[in-house]
Amino acid sequence: MMTILSIPYERKEEFVKILRRHRCIDLEERIKEPNLNNMISSPQRKLWKTILAKMCLPIPPKDQSLSELELISIIKQFSKNVVIEEQYPVGNRRIDIKITYNGNKIYIDFLGPYHFEDSKIDEDQIRKAEIEEKIKSPLIEWPYWIQLCERNVRIAFGENLQGRGAIWGSEVFFGSSTEKVKNKIIDLSKKFNAIHNDGIGYFYELWEENGHVIKPAHPIIEMIKEGKHTIDKLLPANLDVEEKKFWLPKELWKLINQK
């Protein structure tokens, strides 16, 4: 099964490289000149609809996010002993994914950008408490900035590892987040052990391993350096200098005192 990835790459060769690294070599010949040019800022569904169509793969229903499909695909490759139930009913509510693994039950909800508004934070907190009361188990909230990868799946399954965050082509950032939203972002990042020594600014940075580009730098970095946006685009409200460093990629630190 193909590992569906959040890939904002523009060039066919880069997409093929990622397929190859994720054991999808057999799909390379099915990519017939996909028209991915100038799609880097397109909404995720539009991008993936084009890619999947070129591969003759089915388009998921509109009420199922592509990120959920990606996560399910990774979980299935994690172990043959995993049983996955999608949109699992709990009373009059539903959980995105229920996983049964080695006799354990794990429940995951994927949180897209719209969950990180003041009113939605409160609503989600009430919903989470109600669900956990019924399932007698923690409900794991997987926010959109936590990279969809096996390492983070292992963390969700209880392993003690260093997690990884990554913001790909999203046009939703943390700018002007209230104290309530800021605390939620930090709390969820901690749960995936995704806060690194310098904070979470690395989410936007180039990510390379063993000479391979895993994720390109987010275009917002260059846009800020070119003066098209200010660093406020990435910063919650009311931060001091050191707190701003926590939220910014390192190459933007020098702009902190230029405001």
Sequence and secondary structure as in RCSB ss.txt:
>XXXX:A:sequence
MMTILSIPYERKEEFVKILRRHRCIDLEERIKEPNLNNMISSPQRKLWKTILAKMCLPIPPKDQSLSELELISII
KQFSKNVVIEEQYPVGNRRIDIKITYNGNKIYIDFLGPYHFEDSKIDEDQIRKAEIEEKIKSPLIEWPYWIQLCE
RNVRIAFGENLQGRGAIWGSEVFFGSSTEKVKNKIIDLSKKFNAIHNDGIGYFYELWEENGHVIKPAHPIIEMIK
EGKHTIDKLLPANLDVEEKKFWLPKELWKLINQK
>XXXX:A:secstr
          SHHHHHHHHHHTT GGGGGG  S   TT TTS HHHHHHHHHHHTT     TTS HHHHHHHHHH
HHH TTEEEEEEEEETTEEEEEEEEETTEEEEEEEE GGG SHHHHHHHHHHHHHHHHHHTS EEEEETTB  SH
HHHHHHTT      B   S S   TT  HHHHHHHHHHHHHTT  BTTBSGGGGS EEETTEEEE   HHHHHHH
TTSS GGGG  SS  HHHHHHHS GGGGGGGGG 
